Amino acid sequence: MGLFRRKDSSVWWMSFSDNGKQYKRSTGTEDKRLADSILAKIKTLIIEGKWFEKDESKKHTFDEMMQRFMSEHAPTKEPSMQKSYRVSLAHLGEFFSDITLDKIDTDAVLRYGTYRRSQNNSKPGTRNRELAMLSKAFNLARLWKWVKENPCQLVKREKEDNEIGRCLTDDEEQRLLQACGNYLPGQLAEMVTIALNTGMREGEILKLQWSQIDMANKVINTINEKTNQPKTVAMNESVYNLLRDKSKVRSISGYVFTTSNDTPFHARNLLRAWYKAVKEANIAGRLRFQDLRHTVGTRIIRSGRDIYAVASVLDHSQLSTSKRYAKHDTESKRGIVNHLDKHKKLSRFYHVDQK
């Protein structure tokens, strides 16, 4: 590694190696002192792992970066994260596809945020996940020496409102269960009953197998769809009786909920039947299957239990997720302030008696 002059040139050239590969590049100057400074800078970048070919970022596109990201990085994550990556990539691709990496700077990332905020299907949490994915991809691209900097580094995440979904009323639940009885056939009502009594997610219910059900101890041993970690779900009498009765008329091997061919239901088949039942039940507004889980969390808070009870039943990995239910439950807040109102009246009465 050092400086040298070629016979056909008066400028100084430099010779150096990086990751075992030898490079010879012109410094572009006849001034040896300046050439020494240029070589010293490159040495520093090599030590810090930041040196790369000058035009490398012009050789690779956003699509190449994300293709490598999805083939090398995404498979190391749990299925739910892989699904999230695919959804985020669909939106990112609409804006950045076919663009070379040298053209994706901080300003381009900010313009993407503006573009997404103009769309109706975009929420702060969704945009933050998309930005996080893009940032991770650029961090990996730095390791691959495709880019020198991460353009997402200076872009702040948006404040999320953390709004929970809607909660079913008792009357809506009764109408919904009655309508669900007409689909899959009748198994949709059973899935909804389990969701409303355990807080299990749609995917966890679809993948539920008889081998995971411990009738003796009234628990379901399953896998958290988000974290891919084992979790134990307690059965109340409604769930226990449902599964006990179901086991009497169906083979207790394989999946609990199956098609006529004994294959598990696909998520799209469940949701197709779900939205038909919601419409038939004449439930106002948009009700997602995920809102059954929100209903469970809200009902736990309204029963007088704390957020730790919510976290335990819904198997939240972070307590901040459980706090949303206490934060947004207006009925619980009303009960608290009504209690204060009663206390105030009793206090007035007490003072009158003292006179």
N, C-alpha and C positions, 0 to 999 in steps of 0.2 A: 504494500500500500504506500503510494507516494506520488510525487510529481515527476514528469518527464517531458521532454520536447521531441517531437517527431522531426525527421530531416526535412519534410516538406512543409513545415509550419513553424511560425515564430511564437505561437500561443502555447501556454502550458497545458499539458494533459495530466489527468490523474488516473491512478490505478488503485482499485479497492475491491474488496469482496464482501458479499452479504449472503449468509446461509450457504456458504460453500461455492457460490457462483462468482466468477471473476468479472469485473466490469472495467472498461476503459472509456473515459468520457473527457471531452474537452472542457476546460474551465472557461473558455471564451475570452481569456485575457492574457496579455503579454507581461503583466505585472506579477512577479513571483509572490510578492507579499499578499496581493489580493487572491491569487491562486491558492496560497496556503490557507487563507481564511475560508475559501469555498470548500476545500477538502476537509478542513476541520469541522465545518458545519455538517457535512455529509457523514463524517465519522460519528458525530454526536447523534444524528438521526438514526444511524444504524444501531448504535448502542441502545437507544430508546425504542427501537423497533418501529420507527416512524418513516424510514426511508423506503421509497418505492420508485419505480420508473416514472418519469415525468408525465407521460401520456397514458398511464395505466387506467385512470378513471374515465378516459375518453374511449377506452377499448371495451368497456363493459356497460351493459344497460341495466336499468331497474329490473327488467324481466329476468335477466341472467342471475342477478343477485338474489331475487326472491325464489327462483327455481332451485338454486343451491341451498338457500335457507330452508326451504320446505323439504328437500331431500336429505339434508344432513342434520339440521338442528331440530326441526319439528318432530321427527320420529322419536326423539329422546324425551318428549313431553307426554303427559297423560292425554287420553283421548279427548277430554273436554277442551284442553288447551289447543290441541290440533284442530278441533272444530272451530274454535275461536279464531285461530290463525287463518283458516280458509275463508271465514266470513270477512275478516279484516282485509285480507288480500284482495278480495273481490272489489272492495271500495278503493283501496290504494291503487289497484291496477287501472281503474277508470281514469285516474288523473296522471299517473306517472309512467304508464306503459310506453315502451319504445324510447324513453328518454335515457341518454347516457348519464352515468353517475356524476360526471363533472358539472352537469347542469342542475343537479339537485342540491341547492344550497339552502341556507336558513330561510331566505325569502321565499323559496319555492315551497318549503314545508309550511310556512305561515299562510301562503296562498291556498294550500290544500285545506288547512283548517277553516278558512273563510268559505271555501267551496263546499265543504261538508256541512257547515252551519246553515247554509242556504237550502239544505235538503230536509224534507219532512221526517225522514227515517233516521235522522242523526241526533244523538243525545250526547251530553258531555262525557258520560262513562264510555260510550261507544267510541267516540273520537279519541279518548285517552288510550284505549286499548289499541287502536290503530296506530297512534303515534308511538306507543311502547314497542309494537312489533317492528315498525320502521326503524326505530332507534336501535333495537337489538340487531336487526339485519345490517345496519351500517357499522355497528361495533364489530360484527363478524367480518364484514368487508375490510375493515382496517387490519384485522389479523391476516386476512388473505392478501393484504397489500394491494387491494383494488382502489382504495381511497385513503386519504391522509387524515381527514377529519370527519366527525359525525355531525351532519347539519342539524340534527334534532337536539343536540346537546343544550342549546340556549333557548329552546322553545319550552315554555312553561306548560305544565298540565293544567287543564281546566278544572274549576271547582265543580264537583259533582253534587247533585241535589239528593242522591240516594233515596229517591222516592220508592216506596214499596208498591206492589200491585194492589188491585182492589180486593176487598174482603167480601165473601159471600154472606148474605143475610140468611137467617134460618129458613125463611120462606123461599128464597132463591135456591137454597140447597135442596129442599124438598122437591121443587119443580124440576131441577136439574137431574136429580137421581131418577125421577120418574121418566124423564125423556131419555136418559142414558140407557135405560132398560131395553130400549128398542134397537140398540146397536151392538154389534160385534159378537154374537147376538147375546145380549145381556151382560157380557163381560166388561163392557165399558162402565156400567154402573158399579161393578165390583172393584175395578181399578180406581174409580173416583172415591169409593168408600174407603179404600186403603189409603189413598192420598190424603183424604180429609181427617184420617184418624192416626196417621203416622208422620205426615210431612215428607214422605218419600218423593223423590223426583220422578218425572215421567220415565226417564231411561232406566232408573233403578227398578221400577215396577215392571217394565217390559222385559227386563233381563232376570226377573225373580224366578228362582228355581226351587222345587220342592226340597231339595237337599239343604237349602239355606234356612228352612223353617223348622224351628225347634218347638213343637207343640207342647212338650212336657214343661218347658220353662217359659213358654209364651213369649218367645223372642224370634226375631228374624236376623240372621247373620248375613249381611250383604256387604257391598263395596260402595263407598262414597263416590258418586259419579264425578265430582269435582276434583277431589284430591287423590282418587284411586287408592284410598286406604280403607281397611276393613272397618265396619261400623256395626253396632248392635242396635236394632230397633225393637222397642218394647211394643207388645200387642195389647190393646185394650180388649174388652169383651166383644165389641163390634167386629174387630178384625179377626179375633180368635174364632168366633162363631162362623164368620164367613168362610175362613179357610178350612175349618173343621167340616162344614157342610159340603164345601167344594171337593174335599178329598174323598168324600163318600161316593161321588158320582164320576170322578175322573181319576185317571192313573196318577199316582203320586210319584212320578218320575219325570225328569225333564223340566220344561218350563211350566210355570203355573198358568199363564195366560197364553193360549195358542190358537192358531187358525184350525180349520177343519182338517188340515193336513198335518196337524201336530207340530207346526213350525211357529216360532215366536212372531208376534205382530211387529211389523215395521212401524217406526215412529210416524211416517206420513199417513199410514192407514189409521192409526190412533187419532191423529189430529183431524183427519178428514171427518171421522165419525164424531169427534168432540165438537167441532164447530157446528155440525148439523144439530146435535143435541142442544147446544147452547141456544141456537136459533129457535128450535122447537120449544124450549123452556121459556122463551120470551124474556130473556135476561137482557136488560138494557146495557149499552156500552160494550166494549170489547173485553171478553173474559178469556184469559189464557189458561191452559192446564197448569202452568206455573203458579197461577193465582190461588190454587188450592193449597199450595205450600204457604203462601202468604197468609191465607185464611187461618191456617193452623197457628202460625206465629202470633197473629193478632189475637186470636182467641185465648192463647196461653197468657198473654199480657192482661187481657180483660178479666181473666179468672183470678187475678190478683198475684200471679207468679211474677218473678223478676226475669231480667234478660238472660240470666244464667240458665234458667229453665228452658228458655227459647233456644239458646245455644246447644244445650244438651239434646233436646228433642230433634232439632233441625240439623244437628251435627255441623255447626258452623266452625270453621277453622280460625276465624277472627271474631272477637267479641264485638268489634265495631259493626259487623253485619247484623248482629242481633239487636244492637241499640236502635236500629231504624224503626223497629216495631214499637218500642216505647216512645220514641220521638214523635211518631206520626199518629198515634192512636188517640184521637180526639175524645172518644167516649171515656177512656180511662182518665184523661185530664179533667173532663167534666165531672166525673165522680169525685175527684180530689177536691176541686173547687166547691162543689156542692157540700162536701163535708166541712169545708172551712166556713161556708155560709151558715150551716147548722151550728157550728161551734160559736159563731158570732152571736146568734140568737140566744143560745144557752148562756153565753157570757153576759148579755144584757139582762136576762131574767135574773141571773145570780146577783147582779149589782142592785137590781130593784129590791130583791128580798133583803139585802143587807141594810137598805134604808129603813 
